[in-house]
């Protein structure tokens, strides 16, 4: 199974976006790498994916779970598979 997704940069005009087709069994870490390649970026920043009250990000040892995004947020490791 594959998914077609549209990735865009918020608050930029004109709109900068990419349409990607990705396998459904990749991890969020792999999705991050695909997005980096699609935009020609060099992976200089940490990342997070958000959906409702779920945040997927790279763990930060300097902060306790819930400290960065709030107690009602569920944090998931970036190695989690998308589907």
DSSP file (Angstrom, degrees, kcal/mol; ACC not computed):
  #  RESIDUE AA STRUCTURE BP1 BP2  ACC     N-H-->O    O-->H-N    N-H-->O    O-->H-N    TCO  KAPPA ALPHA  PHI   PSI    X-CA   Y-CA   Z-CA
    1    1 A X              0   0    0      0, 0.0    23,-3.0     0, 0.0    24,-0.3   0.000 360.0 360.0 360.0 141.5    0.0    0.0    0.0
    2    2 A X  E     -A   23   0A   0     21,-0.3     2,-0.4    22,-0.1    21,-0.2  -0.922 360.0-145.5-130.6 157.1    1.2    3.5   -0.8
    3    3 A X  E     -A   22   0A   0     19,-3.2    19,-3.0    -2,-0.3     2,-0.6  -0.959   7.0-143.5-124.2 141.8    0.0    7.0    0.1
    4    4 A X  E     +A   21   0A   0     -2,-0.4     2,-0.3    17,-0.2    17,-0.2  -0.922  29.7 179.0-100.4 124.8    0.0   10.2   -1.8
    5    5 A X  E     -A   20   0A   0     15,-3.0    15,-3.1    -2,-0.6     2,-0.5  -0.915  25.0-141.5-126.8 152.8    0.7   13.2    0.5
    6    6 A X  E     -A   19   0A   0     -2,-0.3     2,-0.5    13,-0.2    13,-0.2  -0.969  18.0-167.8-113.4 123.6    1.1   16.9   -0.1
    7    7 A X  E     +A   18   0A   0     11,-3.0    11,-2.5    -2,-0.5     2,-0.3  -0.943  12.7 172.4-113.3 127.2    3.7   18.6    2.1
    8    8 A X  E     -A   17   0A   0     -2,-0.5     2,-0.6     9,-0.2     9,-0.2  -0.933  34.3-116.3-135.0 159.2    3.8   22.3    2.2
    9    9 A X    >   -     0   0    0      7,-2.1     3,-0.8    -2,-0.3     7,-0.4  -0.840  36.9-128.1 -95.1 122.5    5.6   25.1    4.1
   10   10 A X  T 3  S+     0   0    0     -2,-0.6     3,-0.1     1,-0.2    -1,-0.0  -0.330  83.2  16.0 -69.3 149.4    3.3   27.1    6.3
   11   11 A X  T 3  S+     0   0    0      1,-0.2     2,-0.4    -2,-0.0    -1,-0.2   0.728  92.4 124.2  64.8  27.2    3.2   30.9    6.1
   12   12 A X    <   -     0   0    0     -3,-0.8     2,-0.4     4,-0.1     4,-0.2  -0.971  52.3-132.9-119.4 131.9    5.1   31.2    2.8
   13   13 A X  S    S+     0   0    0     -2,-0.4     2,-0.2     2,-0.1    -3,-0.0  -0.999  91.2  36.5-129.4 131.6    3.8   33.0   -0.3
   14   14 A X  S    S-     0   0    0     -2,-0.4    -1,-0.0     0, 0.0     0, 0.0   0.596 112.8-103.9 -68.5 161.9    3.8   31.9   -3.0
   15   15 A X        -     0   0    0     -2,-0.2     2,-0.5     1,-0.1    -2,-0.1  -0.249  30.5-157.5 -59.5 137.2    3.1   28.4   -1.7
   16   16 A X        +     0   0    0     -7,-0.4    -7,-2.1    -4,-0.2     2,-0.3  -0.980  31.7 145.0-116.6 119.1    6.0   26.0   -1.6
   17   17 A X  E     -A    8   0A   0     -2,-0.5     2,-0.3    -9,-0.2    -9,-0.2  -0.962  34.4-150.3-151.2 164.1    4.9   22.3   -1.7
   18   18 A X  E     -A    7   0A   0    -11,-2.5   -11,-3.0    -2,-0.3     2,-0.5  -0.997  12.9-142.9-137.6 140.4    5.7   18.8   -2.9
   19   19 A X  E     -A    6   0A   0     -2,-0.3     2,-0.3   -13,-0.2   -13,-0.2  -0.928  29.8-175.4-102.2 125.2    3.4   15.9   -3.7
   20   20 A X  E     -A    5   0A   0    -15,-3.1   -15,-3.0    -2,-0.5     2,-0.5  -0.903  24.7-149.4-124.0 147.1    5.0   12.6   -2.6
   21   21 A X  E     +A    4   0A   0     -2,-0.3     2,-0.3   -17,-0.2   -17,-0.2  -0.980  29.3 176.0-113.5 120.3    4.0    9.0   -3.0
   22   22 A X  E     -A    3   0A   0    -19,-3.0   -19,-3.2    -2,-0.5     2,-0.1  -0.922  34.1-103.5-126.9 148.4    5.3    7.0    0.0
   23   23 A X  E >   -A    2   0A   0     -2,-0.3     3,-1.0   -21,-0.2   -21,-0.3  -0.388  27.4-129.8 -65.7 148.1    5.0    3.4    1.1
   24   24 A X  T 3  S+     0   0    0    -23,-3.0    59,-1.0     1,-0.2   -22,-0.1   0.595 100.8  60.7 -75.6 -10.8    2.5    2.8    3.9
   25   25 A X  T 3  S+     0   0    0    -24,-0.3    -1,-0.2    57,-0.1     2,-0.1   0.172  77.7 113.7-105.7  19.3    5.0    0.7    6.0
   26   26 A X    <   -     0   0    0     -3,-1.0    56,-2.8    55,-0.1    57,-0.3  -0.469  65.2-116.3 -85.2 162.5    7.7    3.4    6.4
   27   27 A X  B  >  -B   81   0B   0     54,-0.3     4,-2.2    -2,-0.1    54,-0.2  -0.474  25.7-110.6 -87.7 165.8    8.6    4.9    9.8
   28   28 A X  H  > S+     0   0    0     52,-1.8     4,-2.4    50,-0.4    51,-0.2   0.845 121.0  57.9 -64.1 -32.8    8.2    8.5   10.6
   29   29 A X  H  > S+     0   0    0     49,-2.1     4,-1.7    51,-0.2    -1,-0.2   0.907 107.6  46.1 -62.4 -41.9   12.0    8.8   10.6
   30   30 A X  H  > S+     0   0    0     48,-0.3     4,-2.2     2,-0.2    -2,-0.2   0.887 110.2  53.6 -68.0 -38.8   12.1    7.5    7.0
   31   31 A X  H  X S+     0   0    0     -4,-2.2     4,-2.5     1,-0.2    -2,-0.2   0.909 106.0  54.0 -60.6 -41.5    9.3    9.9    6.1
   32   32 A X  H  X S+     0   0    0     -4,-2.4     4,-2.4     1,-0.2    -1,-0.2   0.922 108.1  49.1 -56.6 -45.6   11.4   12.7    7.5
   33   33 A X  H  X S+     0   0    0     -4,-1.7     4,-2.2     2,-0.2    -1,-0.2   0.882 109.9  51.4 -64.2 -38.4   14.3   11.7    5.2
   34   34 A X  H  X S+     0   0    0     -4,-2.2     4,-2.5     2,-0.2    -1,-0.2   0.923 110.7  48.0 -63.9 -44.5   12.0   11.6    2.2
   35   35 A X  H  X S+     0   0    0     -4,-2.5     4,-1.8     2,-0.2     6,-0.3   0.907 109.6  53.5 -63.4 -41.4   10.7   15.1    2.9
   36   36 A X  H  X>S+     0   0    0     -4,-2.4     5,-2.4     1,-0.2     4,-0.7   0.925 112.3  44.3 -57.7 -45.8   14.3   16.3    3.4
   37   37 A X  H ><5S+     0   0    0     -4,-2.2     3,-0.5     1,-0.2    -2,-0.2   0.891 109.4  56.1 -67.1 -40.2   15.3   14.9    0.0
   38   38 A X  H 3<5S+     0   0    0     -4,-2.5    -1,-0.2     1,-0.2    -2,-0.2   0.843 115.1  37.7 -63.2 -34.2   12.1   16.3   -1.8
   39   39 A X  H 3<5S-     0   0    0     -4,-1.8    -1,-0.2    -5,-0.2    -2,-0.2   0.504 111.1-117.3 -94.8  -5.4   12.9   19.8   -0.6
   40   40 A X  T <<5 +     0   0    0     -4,-0.7    -3,-0.2    -3,-0.5     2,-0.1   0.768  61.4 154.1  75.1  24.8   16.6   19.6   -1.1
   41   41 A X      < -     0   0    0     -5,-2.4    -1,-0.2    -6,-0.3    -2,-0.0  -0.420  46.4-137.2 -86.4 163.9   17.2   20.2    2.6
   42   42 A X        -     0   0    0     -2,-0.1    -1,-0.1    -5,-0.0    -5,-0.1   0.112  42.3-107.7-112.0  19.6   20.3   19.0    4.5
   43   43 A X        +     0   0    0      1,-0.1   -10,-0.0   -11,-0.1    -6,-0.0   0.906  66.9 145.3  60.9  47.5   18.7   17.7    7.8
   44   44 A X        +     0   0    0      2,-0.1     2,-0.3     0, 0.0    -1,-0.1   0.610  54.3  56.5 -89.5 -13.2   19.9   20.5   10.0
   45   45 A X  S    S-     0   0    0      1,-0.1     2,-0.0     0, 0.0     0, 0.0  -0.849  81.1-112.5-123.7 154.1   16.8   20.6   12.3
   46   46 A X        -     0   0    0     -2,-0.3     2,-0.3     1,-0.0    -2,-0.1  -0.287  39.9-149.2 -69.7 169.1   14.9   18.3   14.5
   47   47 A X        -     0   0    0      2,-0.0    11,-0.9    -2,-0.0     2,-0.3  -0.917  17.2-168.2-139.7 163.7   11.4   17.5   13.4
   48   48 A X  E     -C   57   0C   0     -2,-0.3     2,-0.4     9,-0.2     9,-0.2  -0.978  11.0-150.7-151.3 147.5    7.9   16.6   14.6
   49   49 A X  E     -C   56   0C   0      7,-2.7     7,-3.0    -2,-0.3     2,-0.4  -0.956  19.1-162.2-113.6 136.1    4.7   15.3   13.1
   50   50 A X  E     +C   55   0C   0     -2,-0.4     2,-0.3     5,-0.2     5,-0.2  -0.959  19.3 166.9-124.6 139.2    1.4   16.3   14.7
   51   51 A X  E >   -C   54   0C   0      3,-2.3     3,-2.1    -2,-0.4     2,-0.2  -0.846  69.2 -55.4-149.0 110.4   -2.0   14.8   14.4
   52   52 A X  T 3  S-     0   0    0     -2,-0.3    -1,-0.1     1,-0.3    21,-0.0  -0.400 123.7 -15.5  54.4-117.0   -4.7   15.9   16.9
   53   53 A X  T 3  S+     0   0    0     -2,-0.2    21,-2.9    -3,-0.1     2,-0.5   0.084 117.0  98.1-104.8  23.5   -3.1   15.1   20.3
   54   54 A X  E <   -Cd  51  74C   0     -3,-2.1    -3,-2.3    19,-0.2     2,-0.4  -0.945  49.7-172.4-113.5 131.0   -0.4   12.9   19.0
   55   55 A X  E     -Cd  50  75C   0     19,-2.8    21,-2.4    -2,-0.5     2,-0.5  -0.987   6.2-164.1-122.2 129.1    3.2   14.2   18.4
   56   56 A X  E     +Cd  49  76C   0     -7,-3.0    -7,-2.7    -2,-0.4     2,-0.3  -0.962  32.1 137.5-112.0 122.5    5.8   12.1   16.7
   57   57 A X  E     -Cd  48  77C   0     19,-1.5    21,-0.8    -2,-0.5     2,-0.5  -0.929  59.3 -79.9-153.4 172.6    9.3   13.4   17.3
   58   58 A X        -     0   0    0    -11,-0.9    19,-0.1    -2,-0.3   -12,-0.0  -0.719  59.1-108.5 -78.7 127.6   12.9   12.6   18.0
   59   59 A X        -     0   0    0     -2,-0.5     2,-0.5     1,-0.1    -1,-0.1  -0.270  27.3-150.0 -59.1 143.2   13.2   12.0   21.8
   60   60 A X    >   -     0   0    0      3,-0.2     3,-1.8     1,-0.1    -1,-0.1  -0.963   5.1-156.9-118.6 113.5   15.1   14.8   23.7
   61   61 A X  T 3  S+     0   0    0     -2,-0.5    -1,-0.1     1,-0.3    -2,-0.0   0.657  88.9  67.8 -64.7 -16.0   16.9   13.5   26.8
   62   62 A X  T 3  S+     0   0    0      2,-0.0     2,-0.4     1,-0.0    -1,-0.3   0.597 100.0  53.7 -80.0 -10.5   16.9   17.1   28.2
   63   63 A X  S <  S-     0   0    0     -3,-1.8    -3,-0.2     0, 0.0     2,-0.1  -0.965  79.9-124.3-130.3 142.2   13.1   17.0   28.7
   64   64 A X    >>  -     0   0    0     -2,-0.4     3,-2.3     1,-0.1     4,-0.5  -0.449  51.1 -80.2 -74.9 153.4   10.7   14.7   30.4
   65   65 A X  T 34 S+     0   0    0      1,-0.3    -1,-0.1     2,-0.1     9,-0.0  -0.309 120.5  18.3 -53.9 134.6    7.8   13.2   28.3
   66   66 A X  T 3> S+     0   0    0     -3,-0.1     4,-1.5     4,-0.0    -1,-0.3   0.211  97.3 101.8  88.8 -15.6    5.0   15.8   28.1
   67   67 A X  T <4 S+     0   0    0     -3,-2.3    -2,-0.1     1,-0.2     4,-0.1   0.869  85.4  39.2 -71.4 -36.5    7.3   18.7   29.1
   68   68 A X  T  < S+     0   0    0     -4,-0.5    -1,-0.2     1,-0.1    -3,-0.1   0.870 131.4  22.5 -80.5 -37.5    7.7   20.0   25.5
   69   69 A X  T  4 S-     0   0    0      1,-0.3    -2,-0.2     4,-0.1    -1,-0.1   0.389 115.5 -91.5-117.2   1.4    4.2   19.6   24.1
   70   70 A X    ><  -     0   0    0     -4,-1.5     3,-1.3     1,-0.1    -1,-0.3  -0.034  36.3 -85.4 101.9 154.3    2.0   19.4   27.2
   71   71 A X  T 3  S+     0   0    0      1,-0.3    -1,-0.1    -4,-0.1    -4,-0.1   0.759 121.8  57.8 -68.3 -26.5    0.7   16.7   29.4
   72   72 A X  T 3  S+     0   0    0     -6,-0.1     2,-0.4    -3,-0.1    -1,-0.3   0.411  87.6  97.1 -87.9   5.4   -2.3   15.8   27.2
   73   73 A X    <   -     0   0    0     -3,-1.3     2,-0.6    -7,-0.1   -19,-0.2  -0.764  68.6-141.0 -94.3 137.1   -0.1   15.1   24.2
   74   74 A X  E     -d   54   0C   0    -21,-2.9   -19,-2.8    -2,-0.4     2,-0.4  -0.880  18.2-153.2 -95.3 119.3    0.9   11.5   23.4
   75   75 A X  E     -d   55   0C   0     -2,-0.6     2,-0.4   -21,-0.2   -19,-0.2  -0.803  10.9-169.1 -97.1 134.4    4.5   11.4   22.3
   76   76 A X  E     -d   56   0C   0    -21,-2.4   -19,-1.5    -2,-0.4     2,-0.0  -0.953  27.7-107.0-123.1 140.9    5.6    8.6   20.0
   77   77 A X  E >   -d   57   0C   0     -2,-0.4     3,-1.8   -21,-0.2   -49,-0.2  -0.353  27.1-122.6 -63.5 144.3    9.1    7.6   19.0
   78   78 A X  T 3  S+     0   0    0    -21,-0.8   -49,-2.1     1,-0.3   -50,-0.4   0.598 107.5  70.2 -66.7 -11.2   10.1    8.5   15.4
   79   79 A X  T 3  S+     0   0    0    -51,-0.2    -1,-0.3   -52,-0.2     2,-0.1   0.479  73.6 115.7 -84.4  -1.5   10.9    4.9   14.7
   80   80 A X  S <  S-     0   0    0     -3,-1.8   -52,-1.8     1,-0.1   -51,-0.2  -0.426  74.1-113.1 -67.1 139.2    7.2    4.0   14.9
   81   81 A X  B     -B   27   0B   0    -54,-0.2   -54,-0.3     1,-0.1   -56,-0.1  -0.515  17.2-130.0 -74.1 143.2    5.7    2.8   11.6
   82   82 A X              0   0    0    -56,-2.8   -57,-0.1     1,-0.2    -1,-0.1   0.920 360.0 360.0 -61.2 -47.5    3.1    5.1   10.0
   83   83 A X              0   0    0    -59,-1.0    -1,-0.2   -57,-0.3   -58,-0.1   0.381 360.0 360.0-108.1 360.0    0.5    2.4    9.5
